[in-house]
Amino acid sequence: MSYLMPTYARQPVNFVRGESSYLYDEQNRAYLDALTGIAVCGLGHCHPAITKAMQEQAETLVHTSNLFGIPWQEKAGELLCQAAGMEKVFFGNSGAEANECAIKLARLFAHKKGLTHPKIIVMQHAFHGRTLATVSATANPKAREGFYTLDDDFIRVPFNDVVAVEALASDKDVCAILVEPIQGEGGLHSPDAGYLKALEQLCHDNDWLFMLDEVQTGNGRTGKYFAYQHTDVRPDVLTTAKGLGNGFPVGACMVAGKATKLFGVGSHGSTYGGTPFGSRVVCAVYETLTPQVLQNAHDKGAAIRQAVQNRYADKGVTLRGVGMMIGIVLPENMDCSGIVAHALNQYRLILNVTGGNVIRLLPALNLSDADTDELITRLSALLDDVFAGEVGA
Ligand SMILES: Cc1ncc(COP(=O)(O)O)c(C=O)c1O
């Protein structure tokens, strides 16, 4: 009997140790982790530089509250804003909290303009978190069901559809767009080139906030610090979490331009946001996330994608994603329900399936040459089984 609320469908394995791209179970069996805790441990498990920073800070000072100055928070803010090309940051503890902060900023922006019923444009297949506001912004019906989501406060349009957003230009209640540059949970959808630019332009023309959710795509995941840096847009609000702490829970909401002066003293807060401990971790992550690591994420992601493409394109497989955000799209009629367990049990390979038929890989950004080869070997064996019909439901 477990005392835990039954909110998760868990695989029957307990990991007790992690090192680089491998996790070890209770029998000390090694599993190649191509998921990194859902895009969290981007630098691999227990990276020595992050562990050292944690150890030092745990022995020095963990928490003081935001009633006092926190030099490590200042430093983390500087490193993050410089990498992200943003002006100011608010630190929280998760992706959902970062997006809550963004939603509050948008509503405050609306309030200052005198709007009485502000609405934020969000996308079909979007995922923004599980708090009440962020689950309302999320599209997934399973996540929303029964929660009396705040449906009057969001307008949902198809992703990658500029015309649908243009059609809302006459709606005086709209105050912002919230969008993922690449939809992660929704099936690794990348929009067409020019989509984000068009949204940015619409935000500019209509005085809306242009808000990017980079909780999953940020912190080097796509081979740039932030995915939007593959384009020439500039967000007003940028949220992130996941890889930001390499496993330590921390989130951030950054602002630039017209979003910079919205919050003042007392507008927002968090007991745990930006503790000395969490901030020190962010600093260690950003000191370790060098341009070489970003280049590695780009190169290894391309190599994995190419290997799958070469071998399985003639079986109807297509590839999605950028850098170390890799989606392997299987033919639509395929039963994918047994793939995760088969990969785990037969090949000790950790991955997941999203959007019904998309195998999702989110490997470490610093994946070594040897581990890249190993990943391709195990993945190919898995896909061979899938196409031989040897993967049960
Ligand atoms: C794009 C995006 N936004 C927000 C979240 C929510 O983050 P968290 O689970 O840290 O609250 C996620 C989590 O998967 C995400 O992928």
The ligand as a Gaussian input file, in Angstrom:
#p B3LYP/6-31G(d) Opt

LIG

0 1
 C        6.341000      23.883000     -22.081000
 C        6.075000      23.568000     -20.637000
 N        5.579000      24.520000     -19.835000
 C        5.337000      24.299000     -18.537000
 C        5.568000      23.053000     -17.969000
 C        5.274000      22.829000     -16.518000
 O        6.460000      22.747000     -15.799000
 P        6.461000      22.151000     -14.304000
 O        6.100000      20.711000     -14.421000
 O        7.876000      22.382000     -13.828000
 O        5.480000      22.923000     -13.529000
 C        6.081000      22.027000     -18.773000
 C        6.317000      20.688000     -18.214000
 O        6.412000      19.704000     -18.898000
 C        6.347000      22.289000     -20.141000
 O        6.827000      21.346000     -20.953000

